[in-house]
């Protein structure tokens, strides 16, 4: 294994910037709602700060541990998360809010198992793909068993119901399968099998169907089904190039639902304009670029897949969220990583970043991953295949 390297300061700096932006915007987006709800403008900011401390502790542990030991823990982590996802669906055990049963816990101490399930799936698939090697090119012995595990977890999440997180699980898994060297035709076959049930599910669920219809034409019913999207577009349109000014949003005054969670990007766009949104996108792109660099220099297959999976988990979620607020993607209820209010999401996202940085501490010399791909294809089959 190569020498221990210093953490990637550029990657860490990008994430620190996103977290800082998140704290500022949570206070700005939630202050009016917090005053009305708790008579305290900083109510949601204070809760997010508490979760940030927890997230930093978890991230430090994830950074310091020998990531290779996680290969043996991965199946157990997946199994535990499957149990938690099932418990959420049990009456009087899962906590129901907003018509969905997605939480476990009681009182102020609650967590969302589906958030931890995303990271657990990445760990499991990374370990499994590292062990399978070229067998991933086989549909029956390689790809299908892993796709089946992903589908089971996605179904448990859909039952909550949480179609957005389920789709993120599928997209992240597909990314890992692709970089592992799975045949594109096999991936298309699995998509062809999964698409009809997904279509039927949406077609026969009035709530999900309404979201799709609203995505196609939100102005057809701007006071009901298209309300979220219309108010989000109004916020973005009001922001122009440089925004109306930090703290001066109009839409956060009870016009835009979920202004400090799923639609916090709309408030960012209104208050900081196109320039602010472009900066957010640039930070996520920079994070993705540095994470891929670390992945390509990883000393083993597991580290490579772990970096790619954690990166995909965060970046895909970020661009789905930004797609929702800009009406480029149907409303899914997916938070913006590091920025939206939500403790479990923050813990999971920072833990994923810490694992990437962890692998980076053991990275090999630049470019050697490519060299070893040709010499030892059994270790770096995904890189050699591309």
ABEGO torsion letter per residue (X at the ends): XBBBBBBBAAAAAAAAAAAAAAAAAAAAAAAAAAAAAAGBAAAAAAAAAAAAAAAAAAAAAAAABBAAAAAAAAAAAAAAAAAAAAAAABBGABBBBGGBBABBEBEABBBBAAAAAAAAAAAAAAAAAAAAEAAAABAAAAAAAAAAAAAAAAAAAAAOBBAAAAAAAAAAAAAAAAAAGBBAAAAAAAAAAAAAAAAAAAAABAAAAAAAAAAABAAABAABAAAAAAAAAAAAAAAEAAEAEBGABAAABGABBGAABAAAAAAAAAAAEAAAAAAAAAAAAAAAAAAAAAAAABABAAAAAAAAAAAAAAAAAAAAAAAAAAGABBBAGBBBBGABBEAAAAAAAAAAAAAAAAAAAABBBBGAAAAAAAABAAAAAAAAAX
